[in-house]
């Protein structure tokens, strides 16, 4: 008598064990990482609304017991906030725009323009990524001050205009573009400028947005070079201006103002990130999946 093998019952897609494995291997580490990143920001934001007695205490609490905006008012009084904020906006906007434009032009030339030794030039650009920016601090200071750039906007902006990282990222993306796009434009009589503005840039908008955000965040948060080249309070950027809030005699008394000033520094960057988030995710994942 022959026996018929019955098919095994299908396994449940979400068994208790698989669900536990997913939680412990993915969600718990993700939650821990998010808490590690967000908790200091949350503490800083809430502390900016606390009086000094609630910041310096042996029984700290997360939420302010007596919320106040006194720290923000003190920041506005002790710091020429409008001028310092305008300085940061100007330096960031001009510096980031020039750096992104240079990165686009350089990457386009390294990919689509034929000239000798361009691979060696790209290798030299990669070498600059390995050199810490602090190495060039003293030479840049000597050069800029000799040219009269101390306490000027162009003195802040000029030394950081070279961006090897943006050039590298855009070059790698341009190399993934279909050659047929450029060949069709060339057959239509388009020169390099039209090919760049009408073909390359429209299809590379997510990657350019990613480079722009990284550049904006770097320019906005840059502290060391503006600190070295600027001595007048009216020319300081926001990160450097925060040093004016620290009380030399009793630095702990300025904790609330420093928290409020730090919030003012972070909020504009968060707004830019939210505005460019969709393009950034597309830019980072573009080219990751191949047919």
VOGU-3710 file (C-alpha; in Angstrom, 3 decimals, decimal comma):
1> xxxxxxxxxx> 0,000/0,000/0,000  1,553/3,245/-1,158  1,568/6,299/1,001  1,063/9,832/-0,175  3,321/12,467/1,281  1,266/15,411/2,360  2,780/18,878/1,924  4,044/20,473/5,078  1,801/23,153/6,490  2,937/26,638/5,460
11> xxxxxxxxxx> 4,941/28,510/8,052  3,453/31,631/9,439  5,134/34,724/8,082  5,174/36,479/11,466  5,849/33,901/14,117  6,659/34,954/17,642  10,307/33,973/17,189  10,766/35,861/13,900  9,077/38,906/15,375  11,368/38,762/18,412
21> xxxxxxxxxx> 14,422/38,410/16,163  13,337/41,420/14,109  12,820/43,539/17,213  16,121/42,609/18,871  18,268/42,744/15,734  16,828/45,831/14,028  14,392/47,945/16,008  16,191/47,966/19,359  19,585/49,058/17,935  17,801/51,622/15,763
31> xxxxxxxxxx> 15,904/52,985/18,759  19,093/53,187/20,823  20,895/55,039/18,021  18,018/57,515/17,654  17,953/58,163/21,410  21,723/58,698/21,499  21,427/61,310/18,742  18,188/63,028/19,733  18,390/63,083/23,533  21,205/65,695/23,733
41> xxxxxxxxxx> 19,315/67,888/21,264  16,113/67,507/23,251  17,917/68,263/26,507  19,549/71,343/24,992  16,242/72,667/23,631  14,361/72,149/26,893  17,235/73,554/28,956  17,143/76,751/26,917  13,739/77,428/28,508  14,925/76,702/32,065
51> xxxxxxxxxx> 16,144/79,228/34,629  19,700/78,758/35,885  18,534/77,151/39,139  16,952/74,280/37,182  20,048/73,756/35,002  22,597/73,672/37,816  20,957/71,377/40,338  21,540/68,022/42,009  18,095/66,776/40,917  17,873/67,571/37,206
61> xxxxxxxxxx> 14,546/67,185/35,425  13,891/66,810/31,722  10,972/69,238/31,520  11,326/72,819/32,791  9,328/73,437/35,969  9,066/77,185/35,353  9,482/77,753/31,582  10,992/81,098/30,654  12,352/82,855/27,573  14,835/84,862/29,636
71> xxxxxxxxxx> 17,793/83,017/28,116  16,785/84,068/24,596  16,285/87,662/25,740  19,748/87,644/27,325  21,267/86,302/24,115  19,662/89,150/22,159  21,040/91,689/24,656  24,613/90,378/25,011  25,093/89,414/21,372  24,415/91,495/18,222
81> xxxxxxxxxx> 22,261/88,590/17,154  20,725/90,088/14,010  24,140/91,097/12,642  25,805/87,813/13,596  22,941/85,825/12,088  23,144/87,879/8,888  26,895/87,249/8,756  26,334/83,497/8,959  23,630/83,601/6,279  25,815/85,657/3,936
91> xxxxxxxxxx> 28,961/83,578/4,428  27,042/80,311/4,111  25,037/81,343/1,047  27,964/82,793/-0,898  30,482/80,155/0,167  28,155/77,209/-0,466  27,000/78,561/-3,844  30,558/79,029/-5,097  31,728/75,667/-3,741  28,832/73,770/-5,342
101> xxxxxxxxxx> 29,351/75,581/-8,660  33,075/74,792/-8,636  32,342/71,165/-7,774  29,853/70,871/-10,663  32,198/72,447/-13,210  35,196/70,437/-12,060  33,322/67,127/-12,023  31,875/67,810/-15,478  35,316/68,585/-16,854  36,826/65,437/-15,331
111> xxxxxxxxxx> 34,134/63,233/-16,904  33,002/64,806/-20,185  35,928/66,954/-21,351  38,929/65,308/-22,990  42,277/66,676/-21,846  45,575/65,064/-20,809  46,414/63,986/-17,256  42,850/64,358/-15,961  43,114/61,084/-14,036  46,234/62,409/-12,323
121> xxxxxxxxxx> 44,385/65,606/-11,473  41,540/63,586/-9,975  44,051/61,546/-7,960  45,533/64,785/-6,622  42,042/65,893/-5,571  41,593/62,623/-3,685  44,888/63,200/-1,881  43,573/66,513/-0,546  40,746/64,611/1,161  43,359/62,879/3,322
131> xxxxxxxxxx> 44,962/66,129/4,494  43,413/67,583/7,683  42,201/71,169/7,155  44,081/72,264/10,294  47,352/71,739/8,391  46,546/74,700/6,120  45,361/76,941/8,966  48,627/78,831/9,499  49,501/79,266/5,787  45,974/80,475/5,050
141> xxxxxxxxxx> 46,087/82,917/7,965  49,438/84,316/6,835  48,247/84,729/3,248  44,825/86,206/4,019  46,134/88,698/6,573  48,907/89,758/4,151  46,222/90,444/1,537  44,173/92,476/4,034  41,433/89,885/4,453  41,262/89,866/8,253
151> xxxxxxxxxx> 37,805/90,834/9,564  36,287/90,694/6,079  33,680/88,454/4,459  35,948/87,380/1,616  38,644/86,520/4,133  36,247/84,031/5,739  35,009/82,575/2,463  38,065/82,387/0,199  40,261/79,699/1,864  37,466/77,110/1,932
161> xxxxxxxxxx> 36,257/77,368/-1,659  38,012/74,196/-2,781  35,759/71,180/-2,224  37,316/67,869/-3,195  34,493/65,882/-1,586  31,785/67,532/-3,673  33,854/67,071/-6,816  34,392/63,396/-6,002  30,700/62,724/-5,319  29,505/64,506/-8,459
171> xxxxxxxxxx> 32,164/62,884/-10,645  31,132/59,429/-9,517  27,511/60,262/-10,294  28,253/61,811/-13,695  30,065/58,620/-14,687  26,792/56,682/-14,244  24,852/58,841/-16,724  23,979/57,101/-20,019  26,392/58,210/-22,757  23,454/58,343/-25,191
181> xxxxxxxxxx> 22,114/61,443/-23,413  25,274/63,428/-24,072  25,699/61,999/-27,560  22,173/63,045/-28,545  22,782/66,563/-27,227  26,089/66,746/-29,071  24,438/65,664/-32,326  21,902/68,471/-31,851  24,772/70,937/-31,764  24,804/71,563/-28,010
191> xxxxxxxxxx> 28,075/72,799/-26,583  29,436/71,966/-23,159  27,438/74,719/-21,425  24,109/73,580/-22,894  24,932/69,932/-22,219  25,696/70,779/-18,596  22,668/73,006/-17,954  20,083/71,250/-20,143  21,052/67,584/-19,754  23,461/66,820/-16,918
201> xxxxxxxxxx> 22,155/69,075/-14,151  18,412/68,270/-14,549  19,020/64,523/-14,197  21,559/65,071/-11,403  19,430/67,344/-9,205  19,266/64,903/-6,234  23,045/64,471/-6,142  23,636/68,214/-6,480  21,140/68,806/-3,643  23,064/66,323/-1,479
211> xxxxxxxxxx> 26,348/68,127/-2,139  24,629/71,463/-1,475  23,273/70,347/1,898  26,621/68,918/3,043  28,320/72,154/1,984  25,705/74,359/3,675  25,971/72,454/6,954  29,773/72,640/6,865  29,804/76,374/6,097  27,159/77,152/8,722
221> xxxxxxxxxx> 28,890/75,198/11,486  32,462/76,195/10,617  34,089/77,502/13,772  37,880/77,283/13,703  38,723/79,406/10,652  36,254/82,265/11,423  37,531/82,241/15,008  41,105/82,723/13,781  40,494/85,344/11,072  37,778/87,426/12,808
231> xxxxxxxxxx> 38,307/89,590/15,893  35,508/92,175/15,595  32,164/91,105/17,123  30,219/92,675/14,237  31,925/90,331/11,751  31,545/87,103/13,745  29,425/84,211/12,574  26,959/82,465/14,894  29,235/79,627/16,103  31,978/82,128/16,934
241> xxxxxxxxxx> 29,515/84,618/18,417  28,457/82,054/20,987  31,841/82,501/22,646  30,756/86,031/23,604  27,997/84,532/25,752  30,392/82,642/28,012  31,162/84,477/31,231  34,901/84,294/31,860  34,507/84,622/35,630  31,650/82,160/35,994
251> xxxxxxxxxx> 31,074/80,133/32,837  28,378/78,018/34,516  26,172/81,111/34,811  25,993/81,273/30,999  24,779/77,693/30,454  21,219/78,798/29,746  22,291/81,425/27,218  24,646/78,964/25,537  21,778/76,490/25,208  19,547/79,166/23,669
261> xxxxxxxxxx> 22,298/80,263/21,286  22,966/76,678/20,249  19,286/76,204/19,429  19,449/79,310/17,233  22,435/77,791/15,400  20,804/74,393/14,806  17,283/75,427/13,765  18,214/76,934/10,336  20,172/73,796/9,406  17,212/71,602/10,342
271> xxxxxxxxxx> 14,927/73,724/8,163  17,281/73,324/5,193  17,514/69,574/5,810  13,724/69,177/5,896  13,412/71,197/2,679  16,016/69,068/0,851  15,326/65,715/2,505  13,530/64,160/-0,457  16,325/65,089/-2,860  19,012/63,962/-0,421
281> xxxxxxxxxx> 17,592/60,458/-0,018  17,222/60,149/-3,793  20,770/61,384/-4,298  22,290/58,936/-1,829  20,418/55,963/-3,301  20,796/56,935/-6,950  22,901/54,408/-8,773  22,819/51,944/-5,864  20,527/49,527/-7,776  21,527/48,336/-11,222
291> x> 19,364/46,555/-13,727
//
